[in-house]
Amino acid sequence: MPGYAQSTDSTVMTPVDRPATFADLASQVSPAVVNITTSTSVAERTGPQGLVPDGSPFEDFFNEMPGGPDGQPRRSSALGSGFVISADGFIVTNNHVIEGADEIEIEFFPGDGQPTEFLPAELVGTDPNTDIAVLKVSFDAPLPFVEFGDSDDVGARVGDWVMAMGNPLGQGFSVSAGIVSARNRSLQGTYDDYIQTDAAINRGNSGGPLFNMAGEVIGVNTAILSPNGGSIGIGFAMSAAVVTDVVDQLREFGETRRGWLGVRIQDVTPDMVDAIEGLDSARGAMVTDVPPGPAADAGLESGDVILTFDGTQVSDTRELVRMVGNAAVGKEAAMTILRAGEEIERTVTLGRRETDEAVAFPTNAPDGGPDPDAPVELMGLTVAPIDDALTEQFDLTVTEGLVITAIDPDSSAATKGLIEGDVITEAGQEAVATPEDLQAQIDAATEAGRTSVLLLVRRGGDPRFVALSIED
């Protein structure tokens, strides 16, 4: 691996082990890198023809082929990259490279013993959450393949050399080199763990491998950030730590089977720490909702802060989601949670996210509500108990709590993202149904010497905790 050695002058560093060339590495791994061409039947378009989507830096080079008569389906062709991970022909690429394709063909790097013609590929399985797909080709001889390497802190340090291979802009096999620019990047997905690199990545590189200097795959090239759709040195590869688990499940089951805890959670922000008894810093994942399921069976409650999962510290919600998702369905995992100032232990038996989540969190909830009371202003919020009129006005999906009907623009509440129609269901981790309930929790927080009170606020079906100053 690249490194630096201290010279006789203590203020000067001299480079050692910097590669004079990437040629040997490229020669070693290139037989396992493939170009991918997909063909899709699309409806005839009446508007202008050209590249699609317009200017998007997150999609592969895409070009429509000449079509048939007006109103008739036509064929479109898309280009991407991939790499072989086993001698019997399993190939990894991005889901968006092959999504919706009717036909998938694989082109191999030219060389002795390599397939000389395009081979048809079978789709084994996909995971849109991580944008990973697994394909399979058949050949009459073992295929060259590459293996995954360590993409964690030791195996892919910021500053380490890396090499990308793929099919940029449909130009054929191409190599680019750079360094690991950053780690643990998140773009949009729940399970994001991207390695950022300045190795040139363009449309068509999607699905190709990012190699370390040992010829191991530490990431799958997936996306770029660019104002013009071309590489400006900000590329992202989904880390091997995420990809390997996904690939193993797709090969075995044809689908993913992720662990599921059965809670809604949110990050603990610095302004919430003072309002949470027993918490000394912004860490862990706060539980906002516990429907029937694994967490409820384990005794978790709304307002609990999950501090550890399966023996590992939880820094935030993103880390907890990844740890749970990587755990096996049916696994028994120990957790440390903070509740009312005390750390307690719970053991949960994980469910399966793909089948259980939609049941636990349906899109619609029953309507209804108690009799109306007069609105009251507290902490810069005007609140009123839920009634039929407010339920209809704000299209509410909860039946108990206090509806925010107005917000003082000069209050701290106005800076916390609250809006009219939000419903406060808890204050100080106690249920509230009337303004008197909320005032009692404000008084209790004041007597305890706290400067804020923690509210559980629901918008539609989504809950989150908000810490509001009680000095407004």
Residue pairs with C-beta under 8 A, 6 or more apart in sequence:
1 17
1 160
1 212
1 213
1 214
2 15
2 17
2 18
2 19
2 159
2 160
2 161
2 213
3 16
3 17
4 13
4 14
4 15
4 16
5 13
5 14
5 16
6 13
7 13
7 14
18 161
19 25
19 161
19 213
22 163
22 175
22 177
25 163
25 211
25 213
25 215
26 163
26 165
26 175
28 215
29 146
29 165
29 209
29 211
29 215
30 109
30 111
30 165
30 173
30 175
31 108
31 109
31 111
31 114
31 144
32 83
32 84
32 109
32 143
32 144
32 145
32 146
33 81
33 82
33 83
33 84
33 109
33 146
33 165
33 166
33 173
33 208
33 209
34 81
34 82
34 83
34 84
34 91
34 106
34 107
34 108
34 109
35 79
35 80
35 81
35 82
35 106
35 107
35 166
35 167
35 172
35 173
36 79
36 80
36 81
36 82
36 93
36 97
36 98
36 104
36 105
36 106
36 107
36 121
36 135
36 167
36 207
37 77
37 78
37 79
37 104
37 105
37 107
37 118
38 77
38 78
38 79
38 80
38 97
38 98
38 101
38 102
38 103
38 104
38 105
39 75
39 76
39 77
39 101
39 102
39 103
39 104
39 105
40 75
40 76
40 77
40 78
40 100
40 101
40 102
41 73
41 74
41 75
41 76
41 102
42 64
42 73
42 74
42 75
42 76
43 73
43 74
44 67
44 68
44 70
44 71
44 72
44 73
44 74
49 64
50 64
51 61
51 62
51 63
52 62
52 64
53 59
53 62
55 228
55 229
56 229
57 203
57 223
57 224
57 225
57 226
57 229
58 96
58 223
58 224
59 96
59 203
59 206
60 78
60 79
60 80
60 96
60 97
60 203
60 204
60 206
61 78
61 79
61 168
61 169
61 170
61 202
61 203
61 204
62 76
62 78
62 79
62 203
63 76
63 77
63 78
63 170
64 74
64 76
64 77
65 74
65 75
65 76
65 77
66 74
67 74
67 75
68 74
78 97
78 101
79 167
79 170
79 204
80 93
80 94
80 97
80 98
80 166
80 167
80 204
80 206
80 207
80 208
81 93
81 97
81 165
81 166
81 167
81 204
81 205
81 206
81 207
81 208
81 221
82 91
82 92
82 93
82 97
82 106
82 135
82 207
82 208
83 91
83 92
83 93
83 145
83 146
83 165
83 208
83 209
83 217
84 90
84 91
84 143
84 144
84 145
84 146
85 91
85 92
85 145
85 146
85 147
85 148
85 217
85 247
86 143
86 145
87 142
87 143
87 144
87 145
88 142
88 143
89 136
89 137
89 138
89 139
89 143
90 124
90 134
90 135
90 136
90 251
91 106
91 121
91 134
91 135
91 136
91 137
92 132
92 133
92 134
92 135
92 207
92 220
92 243
92 247
93 132
93 133
93 135
93 206
93 207
93 220
94 131
94 132
94 133
94 206
94 207
94 220
94 222
95 126
95 127
95 128
95 131
95 132
95 133
96 131
96 206
97 133
97 206
97 207
98 104
98 123
98 126
98 133
98 135
99 126
99 128
99 133
101 123
103 120
104 120
104 121
104 122
104 123
104 135
105 118
105 119
105 120
105 121
106 115
106 118
106 119
106 120
106 121
106 135
106 137
107 118
108 114
108 115
108 116
108 119
108 143
109 173
110 116
113 141
114 144
115 139
115 143
119 137
119 138
119 139
120 137
121 135
121 136
121 137
122 135
122 136
122 137
123 133
123 134
123 135
124 133
124 134
124 135
124 136
124 250
124 251
124 254
125 133
125 134
125 249
125 250
125 251
125 253
125 254
125 255
125 256
126 132
126 133
126 134
126 250
127 133
127 246
127 249
127 250
127 255
127 256
129 189
129 190
129 191
129 256
130 189
130 191
130 192
130 238
130 242
130 243
130 246
131 189
131 222
131 238
132 220
132 238
132 243
132 246
132 247
132 250
133 207
133 250
134 247
134 250
134 251
137 143
146 209
146 211
146 215
146 216
146 217
147 216
147 217
148 216
148 217
148 218
148 240
148 243
148 244
149 155
149 212
149 214
149 216
149 217
149 218
149 240
150 156
150 216
150 218
150 240
151 195
151 218
151 219
151 239
151 240
151 241
152 241
153 183
155 212
155 218
156 162
156 180
156 183
156 195
156 212
156 218
156 219
156 239
157 180
158 179
158 180
158 181
158 182
158 183
159 179
159 180
160 179
160 180
160 212
160 213
161 177
161 178
161 179
161 212
161 213
162 177
162 178
162 179
162 180
162 195
162 197
162 199
162 210
162 211
162 212
162 213
162 218
162 219
163 175
163 176
163 177
163 199
163 210
163 211
163 213
164 175
164 176
164 177
164 178
164 197
164 199
164 200
164 201
164 205
164 208
164 209
164 210
164 211
164 221
164 235
164 237
165 173
165 174
165 175
165 176
165 208
165 209
165 211
166 173
166 174
166 201
166 204
166 205
166 206
166 207
166 208
166 209
166 221
167 173
167 174
167 204
167 205
167 208
168 174
168 200
168 201
168 202
168 203
168 204
168 205
169 202
169 203
169 204
170 204
171 204
174 205
176 199
176 200
176 201
177 199
178 197
178 198
178 199
178 200
178 233
179 197
179 198
179 199
180 195
180 196
180 197
181 196
181 197
181 198
181 233
181 234
182 195
182 196
183 195
183 196
183 239
184 193
184 194
185 192
185 193
185 194
185 195
185 196
185 236
186 192
186 193
186 194
186 318
187 194
187 223
187 236
190 321
190 325
191 242
191 321
191 322
191 325
192 238
192 318
193 238
193 239
193 241
193 242
193 322
194 219
194 222
194 223
194 236
194 237
194 238
194 239
195 210
195 218
195 219
195 236
195 237
195 238
195 239
196 234
196 235
196 236
197 210
197 219
197 235
197 236
197 237
198 233
198 234
198 235
199 210
199 235
200 231
200 233
200 235
201 221
201 224
201 231
201 235
201 237
202 224
202 230
202 231
203 229
205 221
205 235
206 221
206 222
206 223
207 220
207 221
207 222
208 220
208 221
209 217
209 219
209 220
209 221
210 217
210 218
210 219
210 220
210 221
210 237
211 217
211 218
212 218
216 240
217 240
218 237
218 239
218 240
219 237
219 238
219 239
219 240
219 243
220 237
220 238
220 240
220 243
221 235
221 236
221 237
222 236
222 237
222 238
223 235
223 236
224 231
224 232
224 234
224 235
224 236
225 232
225 234
225 236
226 232
226 234
242 322
245 326
246 256
249 255
249 256
249 257
250 256
255 354
256 354
257 328
257 329
257 352
257 354
258 324
258 325
258 326
258 329
258 352
258 353
258 354
259 324
259 325
259 326
259 327
259 328
259 329
259 331
259 333
259 350
259 351
259 352
259 353
260 293
260 294
260 324
260 329
260 350
260 351
260 352
260 353
260 356
260 357
261 294
261 295
261 320
261 324
261 348
261 350
261 351
262 290
262 291
262 292
262 293
262 294
262 295
262 296
262 351
262 356
262 360
263 287
263 288
263 289
263 290
263 295
263 300
264 287
264 288
264 289
264 361
264 462
264 463
265 285
265 286
265 287
265 288
265 306
265 317
265 320
265 321
266 285
266 286
266 288
266 317
266 464
266 465
267 282
267 285
267 286
267 316
267 317
268 276
268 279
268 282
268 283
268 284
268 285
268 286
268 305
268 316
269 282
269 467
270 282
271 452
271 467
272 282
272 286
272 452
272 454
272 465
272 467
273 279
273 280
273 281
273 282
274 450
274 451
274 452
274 467
275 428
275 445
275 450
275 452
275 453
275 454
275 467
276 286
276 305
276 338
276 454
277 340
277 341
277 448
278 338
278 340
278 341
278 342
278 343
279 305
279 338
283 307
283 313
283 314
283 315
283 316
284 305
284 306
284 307
284 314
284 315
284 316
284 338
285 305
285 306
285 314
285 316
285 317
285 320
286 303
286 304
286 305
286 306
286 465
287 295
287 300
287 301
287 302
287 303
287 304
287 305
287 306
287 337
288 302
288 456
288 463
288 464
288 465
289 302
289 361
289 463
290 296
290 300
290 301
290 302
291 360
291 361
292 360
293 351
293 356
293 360
294 348
294 349
294 350
294 351
294 356
295 348
297 348
297 349
298 335
298 346
298 347
298 348
298 349
299 346
300 306
300 335
300 337
300 346
300 348
301 339
302 426
302 429
302 456
302 463
303 339
303 426
303 429
303 454
303 456
303 465
304 337
304 338
304 339
305 337
305 338
305 339
306 314
306 320
306 335
306 336
306 337
307 313
307 314
307 335
307 336
307 337
307 338
307 343
308 314
308 334
308 335
308 336
309 320
309 323
309 324
309 333
309 335
310 323
310 327
310 331
310 333
310 334
310 335
311 334
312 323
314 320
314 323
324 333
324 350
325 353
327 333
327 350
328 350
329 350
329 351
329 352
330 349
330 350
331 349
331 350
332 347
332 348
332 349
332 350
333 347
333 348
333 350
334 345
334 346
334 347
335 345
335 346
335 347
335 348
336 343
336 344
336 345
337 343
337 344
337 345
337 346
338 344
340 429
361 461
363 461
364 397
365 397
365 398
365 461
366 399
367 391
367 396
367 397
367 399
368 391
368 399
369 385
369 386
369 387
369 388
369 390
369 391
369 396
369 399
369 400
370 385
370 386
370 387
370 400
370 433
371 385
371 387
372 384
372 385
372 387
372 388
372 389
372 390
373 384
373 385
373 387
373 434
373 435
374 384
375 382
375 383
375 384
375 405
375 406
376 382
376 383
376 384
376 435
376 439
377 383
377 406
377 408
378 435
378 438
378 439
378 442
379 411
379 412
379 413
379 442
379 453
379 468
379 469
379 470
379 472
380 407
380 408
380 410
380 411
380 412
380 413
380 414
380 468
380 472
381 404
381 406
381 407
381 408
381 411
381 413
381 418
381 424
381 468
382 404
382 405
382 406
382 407
383 402
383 403
383 404
383 405
383 424
383 435
383 438
384 390
384 402
384 403
384 405
384 435
385 401
385 402
385 403
385 433
385 434
385 435
386 396
386 398
386 399
386 400
386 401
386 402
386 403
386 423
390 396
390 403
390 405
393 421
394 403
394 420
394 421
395 421
396 403
396 421
396 423
397 458
397 460
397 461
398 423
398 425
398 458
400 425
400 431
400 433
401 423
401 424
401 425
401 432
401 433
401 458
402 423
402 424
402 425
402 432
402 433
402 434
402 435
402 437
402 438
403 421
403 422
403 423
404 418
404 419
404 420
404 421
404 422
404 423
404 424
405 420
406 420
407 413
407 414
407 418
407 419
407 420
408 414
408 472
411 472
412 468
412 469
412 472
413 468
413 472
416 466
416 468
417 466
418 457
418 466
419 459
421 459
422 457
422 458
422 459
423 457
423 458
423 459
424 432
424 438
424 455
424 456
424 457
425 431
425 432
425 456
425 457
425 458
425 463
426 432
426 454
426 455
426 456
427 437
427 438
427 441
427 442
427 453
427 454
427 455
427 456
428 441
428 444
428 445
428 453
428 454
429 454
429 456
430 437
430 441
431 437
432 438
432 441
441 453
442 453
442 470
445 452
445 453
445 470
446 470
450 470
451 469
451 470
451 471
452 467
452 468
452 469
452 470
453 467
453 468
453 470
454 465
454 466
454 467
455 465
455 466
455 467
455 468
456 463
456 464
456 465
457 463
457 464
457 465
457 466
